[in-house]
Amino acid sequence: MKRNLVWSIVVLAVISGLALAACSGSAAPAPAAQPTATRAAQPAAPAAQPTAAQPAAPAAQPTAAQAAVPKAGNKTVAFVPKATESTFWLALLQGARDAAKELGGYNEVLYQGVASQADISGQVNVVGDMVSRKVDGLLVAATDAKALAPAVENAIKAGVPVITVDSGVDSPAPFAHIATNNPAAAITAADTLAKLINSKGKVGDIGITAGSQTGQEREDGFVKRIKDNYPDIKIVPVQYSGCDPSKALNIASDMATGNPDLNAFYGACDGSGVGAGQQVKQGNLKGKVTVVSFDVTPDEFQLFLDGYIDALIVQDPWTIGNTGMKQLDKVIKGGKVDNKLVEIPAVVVTKDSLKDPIIRKLLTTYPDIAKLLPPQ
C-alpha cells in the first residue's frame, strides 16, 4: 500500500509538471506574437503613404491643367491691333496664338485694343497698360507711326520687347517689323484697277489716316503707279476715312457728286472699300463705277460677291501674326531675329480667281469669311 501510495504521488507530480510545462509553452508564444504583429503593422503604414503620395504628384499637374492655369514660368504676350473691329486682326491674332501653342511655354496671347483707328491716344494708353502689366512681349500694329513711337520705345526700355506687325512706327527701336509688302501691293492694285477701266477715267482715292505708315505706303504706291504708267487716269485727291465704313460712304458720295465723270474708287482698307461699295449699291452704279479695295471683311466680301466691289487686294494676316510671334519668341529667349523686315505678299481676288484653291485656302484663314465662301 505504501509503495502504491508513493507511486501515485510520483505519477501525480509528473502529471503536474507536464501540465505546468504545457502552460509555460502556451504563454511563451504570446509575447512572441506581439512583436510579430507590431512588425507587420509598422511597415504597413509607411508602405501605404508612399503608394498614395507617389501617384498623387503627377495627377495634380496634368498637361491640361498646366495649359489652363497660369503657373510660374509661363509667359504672356499681348497683341495690340489698330482697332478690334476688323476680322483682319482676328486672323492675325489666330496666327500668333497658333505659333505660341506650337512654341510652348506661353500661357496666353492677350488681345487688347481700341474700338476705332481714330483713337490714337487710346492705343498709346493700351501699350502703356500692357507694359504696366509686365507682359513678356508685345506685337503692335500702330495706328499712327509718329504717335506710337515713344510708347514702343518706352516699352522696350522697360524690358518688354516689341515687334510691329502690319503697320510700324517711326523708330528703329522695334526688334522687327512683319507686314504686307504694301508698296508692291499698291502697285498691283493700280494695275488691276487700270485694267478693269481700260486705262482711262477718274478714280476716287479713299485712304486710311494721314499718319498711318501702311496707309502712306498704299497711297504713295498707288498714286505713283497710276501717274507713271496710266496718263489717261486722273485721281481725285485722297480723303481719309480712318477705315470707318460710314465715313467712307460719305466721302464716296461727295466724290461722286463733285465728279460726275468718276468711274472708279480705290480703297486703301476694308472700311474704305465698304463705303465705296455701298455708294455703288445705293447709287445703282453697278457696271458703271469700278471698285478695287484692300482687305476683306464680311460686309466687304458680301459686296464683292454681289458685284458692287470688283477686286480685293487680300493680305495674309495669319502668316503675319504667326511670323511675328515666332520672331518675338526668339527675342524673349535672348536670341536674335533672322530679319528685321519681313514682307508678306498680297494677292488679287476677283470672281475668276475665287475658284483658285490657293485663294480659297487664304480666305479660310479669316474666321468670318470662310463661312461666306460660295461652293466651288
DAJO-V139527 format. One line per field, one symbol per residue. psi: psi as a letter, one per 20 degrees, with the letter a starting at -180 (. if undefined). burial: 1 if it has 24 or more other C-alpha atoms within 12 Angstrom, else 0. Layout:
psi = ???
burial = ???
This chain:
psi = ghghhghhggghggggghghhgghhhhghghhhghghghhhghgghhhghghhghhghhimrgghhhhpprphpqprqporgqiiphghhhgghgghhgggghqjphqoqoprrhqiimghghghgghghghilrirpppophohghighggghghhjjoqppqqgparmqjgqhrpprqnggghhgggggggghhjkkqapppooaeqhjpggggghgggggggghhimijpqppqqqpijkogghhggggggghginhjpjqqppirghhgggghhggghjljpihpqppqqrorggghghghijiphqpoprmhghgggggghghhgghjjaqqgphppppqrqpprhgiiiphgghgghiiohihgiipqq.
burial = 0000000000000000000000000000000000000000000000000000000000000000000000000011111111111111111111111111000011111111110111110111111101100011111111111111111111110001111111111110111111111111111111111101101111111111111111111111111111000100111101111111101111111011000001111111111111111111100011011111111111111111101111111111111111111111111100001001111111111110010000110111111010011000
